[in-house]
Amino acid sequence: MTGGRTASVRARGMAAEELSYQLEGLPNRAQCIAAVWACLQTAIGGDQLGWAGIDLSARSSEYRTDPPVTVAERDLADQWLTEIPTIKHYSVHPEDAQPHRISDLTPPRLWASTPVYRELFRELGYRHQLVIPAAGRTHTQGSGWYLNRAGRDFSDGDLHVARSLRPVLRVLELAYPPPGPSGPGADLREEARVRAGLTPRELDVLSLLADGLTARQIATLRRISPRTVGKHLQHLYEKLNCHDRLQAVNKARTQGLL
């Protein structure tokens, strides 16, 4: 085995070990998702990271993303669900448990000419995608983790790291079953956000706060400074007319923000 291959194997092992360490003792799915995002960003890296639950028969989806998606972006993605190469592949081959890149499934030049690329990916500012599928998928329903990039494609090394992380992610799926796809609730939350005068990032920070993450954990997850998180919290408290985390979360729930 060459030195490069040895380093690659070592890196894959370290990524899985780090993810296992980060997930140990976390009390709920939201905090586990935050830990997974942080590890995926460090081990592989992307311009957008997310978890998605897809129901093709209902043409609906549930997204947890970093950075967060708007309702309009989610609706646009739902319009093109059946045309995204990775989703098409896993719907035809639900038994396939391996991670895949779009470039594994569609030649890059052909991909760039497709309507789904022009109308969805280019519109959102991304070109490449890597998906780590979850277990228990069917031809119409499934979930998984994904990373999107605007620039360079994911390398073979990135793909190997993704494969090494699957066993740990499988444990997460068993410990914290994902919720079902969302309905109109997301639209109602968006309306509540506009009424409250919150920005999408402020609502995102508020949601993470309600999930039990500390300001430092939020800063690490969102790749911003603790001081910036503090500014978001200050603005949240002012707009919600409250003075601390508990009051903010309680008031947010009564206003339909969570």
DAHU-V798210 format. One record per run of one state. SS is the DSSP state (~ for helix, > for strand, _ for the rest). FROM is the first residue (numbers start at 1). TO is the last residue. If there is no record, write none. Layout:
ss = (SS,SS)
from = (FROM,FROM)
to = (TO,TO)
//
This chain:
ss = (_,~,_,~,_,>,_,>,_,~,_,~,_,~,_,>,~,_,~,_,~,_,>,_,>,_,~,_,~,_,~,_,~,_,~,_,~,_)
from = (1,3,24,29,44,48,56,60,67,71,80,81,84,85,93,100,102,106,108,113,115,125,128,134,141,150,156,176,185,197,200,211,215,223,226,241,245,255)
to = (2,23,28,43,47,55,59,66,70,79,80,83,84,92,99,101,105,107,112,114,124,127,133,140,149,155,175,184,196,199,210,214,222,225,240,244,254,258)
//
